[in-house]
């Protein structure tokens, strides 16, 4: 049977799947080529900081842009993992890759607990519950013995990768960080473009309908929450190796806000938006550092302008111009 | 004939207000059963209770010999009882093909495999296209569902629902907001998909369901007013009164 309509036929076909689109592949390859030469052009630590935040924002975007869940407590996983990784490297004497993995594992565990307690709430309530839990993690970081209170965990040794390759040198560390963050972002891309990701998008688009098709939506939400927390943790753990430091800044609620900012500025629900957003914010903080406390004000102004001019984020707008998902 | 879906003493109370009061309903296997009533009769509440989107205050719901009163809504969908929605339920940002495929994907069981490529879903493409052909959306297969017109969205929803091959369908006002010629087409489609299935549909208008349903239950103010075939129900004094009383709303 067919239903006759008076409307004009829809005009913009969209890609249906088929793995990574050639455009995305080209952008990822270009990005990788750029990142390989980057440490020879700018200060490597600055480039590594951007990559850590890009992974953090991409992990956050998985939850917000594809899971439809606005967490306001992602600093808990980012910062929590940086403490665990710093402690593992400094006190337990683990090699860098194991220290980073233990940080990510801790974030996964934290995400499982907080996620299972918060995913049943929606919208603003979900945001508030996640914020409340993140504040508890902040309190632990401030008060617990092993976190070093106001000082944090300082002078974390960079150690030897697999016990063989010294990461004291910034360039070797850079390629370790590049592998972790780029690999992490590619994995997140795969999650979005998996059978799981397909159901996730369906839930975001129309939750009651997804239920009526027989999907246990809370289970999907919990899995995406844990994945997002894990990769936010991977980012935080990596950052602690770069700066040889775990501090209260990374677990503070302002950090939770910053990742929201990066994601929205770049374009939530896009592949490359969070990466661009993170790069912009980190660059801004770096070059505007001389303005002191004014950085936050400038950042705020840019955010307001960004939201007013590019409601879908920068990449979101470009994607609409090109009529292609980016 | 056996009973597909049965409600016993179904009651739903909201704060100080009884929306559905002691409803006893039996839907026979392989029939089209209509639940009608004027505005505020409790049809939608009743429908949401039966599909488990609301939890009843009292009463039992039995589907296919199994007590489903305490089950989750996703659980009953897996038992083969699938509902539709008043507002066309599609996934707007997914393509037409993906909309149907998400339903077919349920055949794999749960899709928790976040590490696999979505190429794994291609094996459902042919089936999905067949379902899309059946409802006449072939040329729109790669378009976003949001771009479809109202009637086409409804057709897409039906295609996705049929992809699940449910034994029982619960349709929530399938003709709401439709022009006369679309009503005829949807009616024909409902008759077509009813073969070998049980259907319970909620409707506002008695006339719409006249040629469609084997049995009609009339609900008013949360209680069952009359039940029987169209002949019986349309002549019932109480039914006429309830509708005329509500006609000048």
HADDOCK unambig.tbl for C-alpha pairs under 7 A between the chains (distance, minus, plus):
assign (segid A and resid 1 and name CA) (segid B and resid 134 and name CA) 6.43 0.50 0.50
assign (segid A and resid 1 and name CA) (segid B and resid 135 and name CA) 5.18 0.50 0.50
assign (segid A and resid 1 and name CA) (segid B and resid 136 and name CA) 5.57 0.50 0.50
assign (segid A and resid 2 and name CA) (segid B and resid 135 and name CA) 5.70 0.50 0.50
assign (segid A and resid 2 and name CA) (segid B and resid 136 and name CA) 4.30 0.50 0.50
assign (segid A and resid 3 and name CA) (segid B and resid 151 and name CA) 6.44 0.50 0.50
assign (segid A and resid 3 and name CA) (segid B and resid 152 and name CA) 6.39 0.50 0.50
assign (segid A and resid 3 and name CA) (segid B and resid 182 and name CA) 6.90 0.50 0.50
assign (segid A and resid 7 and name CA) (segid B and resid 149 and name CA) 6.91 0.50 0.50
assign (segid A and resid 10 and name CA) (segid B and resid 143 and name CA) 6.86 0.50 0.50
assign (segid A and resid 10 and name CA) (segid B and resid 147 and name CA) 5.60 0.50 0.50
assign (segid A and resid 10 and name CA) (segid B and resid 148 and name CA) 6.57 0.50 0.50
assign (segid A and resid 12 and name CA) (segid B and resid 143 and name CA) 6.32 0.50 0.50
assign (segid A and resid 13 and name CA) (segid B and resid 142 and name CA) 5.06 0.50 0.50
assign (segid A and resid 13 and name CA) (segid B and resid 143 and name CA) 4.47 0.50 0.50
assign (segid A and resid 13 and name CA) (segid B and resid 144 and name CA) 6.95 0.50 0.50
assign (segid A and resid 14 and name CA) (segid B and resid 95 and name CA) 6.80 0.50 0.50
assign (segid A and resid 14 and name CA) (segid B and resid 142 and name CA) 5.70 0.50 0.50
assign (segid A and resid 14 and name CA) (segid B and resid 143 and name CA) 5.79 0.50 0.50
assign (segid A and resid 14 and name CA) (segid B and resid 144 and name CA) 6.65 0.50 0.50
assign (segid A and resid 16 and name CA) (segid B and resid 95 and name CA) 6.80 0.50 0.50
assign (segid A and resid 16 and name CA) (segid B and resid 142 and name CA) 6.75 0.50 0.50
assign (segid A and resid 17 and name CA) (segid B and resid 118 and name CA) 6.81 0.50 0.50
assign (segid A and resid 18 and name CA) (segid B and resid 119 and name CA) 5.70 0.50 0.50
assign (segid A and resid 19 and name CA) (segid B and resid 117 and name CA) 6.41 0.50 0.50
assign (segid A and resid 19 and name CA) (segid B and resid 118 and name CA) 6.50 0.50 0.50
assign (segid A and resid 19 and name CA) (segid B and resid 119 and name CA) 6.22 0.50 0.50
assign (segid A and resid 190 and name CA) (segid B and resid 115 and name CA) 6.49 0.50 0.50
assign (segid A and resid 190 and name CA) (segid B and resid 117 and name CA) 6.63 0.50 0.50
assign (segid A and resid 191 and name CA) (segid B and resid 114 and name CA) 4.80 0.50 0.50
assign (segid A and resid 191 and name CA) (segid B and resid 115 and name CA) 5.95 0.50 0.50
assign (segid A and resid 193 and name CA) (segid B and resid 117 and name CA) 6.30 0.50 0.50
assign (segid A and resid 193 and name CA) (segid B and resid 118 and name CA) 5.63 0.50 0.50
assign (segid A and resid 194 and name CA) (segid B and resid 114 and name CA) 5.38 0.50 0.50
assign (segid A and resid 194 and name CA) (segid B and resid 115 and name CA) 6.60 0.50 0.50
assign (segid A and resid 194 and name CA) (segid B and resid 116 and name CA) 5.43 0.50 0.50
assign (segid A and resid 194 and name CA) (segid B and resid 117 and name CA) 4.74 0.50 0.50
assign (segid A and resid 194 and name CA) (segid B and resid 118 and name CA) 4.30 0.50 0.50
assign (segid A and resid 195 and name CA) (segid B and resid 111 and name CA) 5.75 0.50 0.50
assign (segid A and resid 195 and name CA) (segid B and resid 113 and name CA) 6.47 0.50 0.50
assign (segid A and resid 195 and name CA) (segid B and resid 114 and name CA) 6.58 0.50 0.50
assign (segid A and resid 195 and name CA) (segid B and resid 117 and name CA) 6.97 0.50 0.50
assign (segid A and resid 195 and name CA) (segid B and resid 118 and name CA) 5.11 0.50 0.50
assign (segid A and resid 195 and name CA) (segid B and resid 121 and name CA) 6.75 0.50 0.50
assign (segid A and resid 196 and name CA) (segid B and resid 111 and name CA) 5.03 0.50 0.50
assign (segid A and resid 196 and name CA) (segid B and resid 112 and name CA) 5.16 0.50 0.50
assign (segid A and resid 196 and name CA) (segid B and resid 113 and name CA) 5.56 0.50 0.50
assign (segid A and resid 196 and name CA) (segid B and resid 114 and name CA) 4.90 0.50 0.50
assign (segid A and resid 197 and name CA) (segid B and resid 114 and name CA) 6.63 0.50 0.50
assign (segid A and resid 199 and name CA) (segid B and resid 102 and name CA) 6.58 0.50 0.50
assign (segid A and resid 202 and name CA) (segid B and resid 91 and name CA) 5.89 0.50 0.50
assign (segid A and resid 205 and name CA) (segid B and resid 91 and name CA) 5.26 0.50 0.50
assign (segid A and resid 205 and name CA) (segid B and resid 92 and name CA) 6.51 0.50 0.50
assign (segid A and resid 205 and name CA) (segid B and resid 93 and name CA) 6.90 0.50 0.50
assign (segid A and resid 206 and name CA) (segid B and resid 91 and name CA) 5.84 0.50 0.50
assign (segid A and resid 209 and name CA) (segid B and resid 89 and name CA) 5.97 0.50 0.50
assign (segid A and resid 211 and name CA) (segid B and resid 73 and name CA) 6.47 0.50 0.50
assign (segid A and resid 211 and name CA) (segid B and resid 74 and name CA) 4.91 0.50 0.50
assign (segid A and resid 212 and name CA) (segid B and resid 73 and name CA) 6.70 0.50 0.50
assign (segid A and resid 212 and name CA) (segid B and resid 74 and name CA) 5.86 0.50 0.50
assign (segid A and resid 212 and name CA) (segid B and resid 77 and name CA) 5.87 0.50 0.50
assign (segid A and resid 212 and name CA) (segid B and resid 82 and name CA) 6.05 0.50 0.50
assign (segid A and resid 212 and name CA) (segid B and resid 83 and name CA) 6.11 0.50 0.50
assign (segid A and resid 213 and name CA) (segid B and resid 74 and name CA) 6.95 0.50 0.50
assign (segid A and resid 213 and name CA) (segid B and resid 77 and name CA) 6.05 0.50 0.50
assign (segid A and resid 213 and name CA) (segid B and resid 82 and name CA) 6.89 0.50 0.50
assign (segid A and resid 213 and name CA) (segid B and resid 103 and name CA) 6.19 0.50 0.50
assign (segid A and resid 214 and name CA) (segid B and resid 74 and name CA) 4.08 0.50 0.50
assign (segid A and resid 214 and name CA) (segid B and resid 75 and name CA) 6.23 0.50 0.50
assign (segid A and resid 214 and name CA) (segid B and resid 77 and name CA) 4.67 0.50 0.50
assign (segid A and resid 214 and name CA) (segid B and resid 78 and name CA) 5.35 0.50 0.50
assign (segid A and resid 215 and name CA) (segid B and resid 74 and name CA) 5.55 0.50 0.50
assign (segid A and resid 216 and name CA) (segid B and resid 74 and name CA) 5.73 0.50 0.50
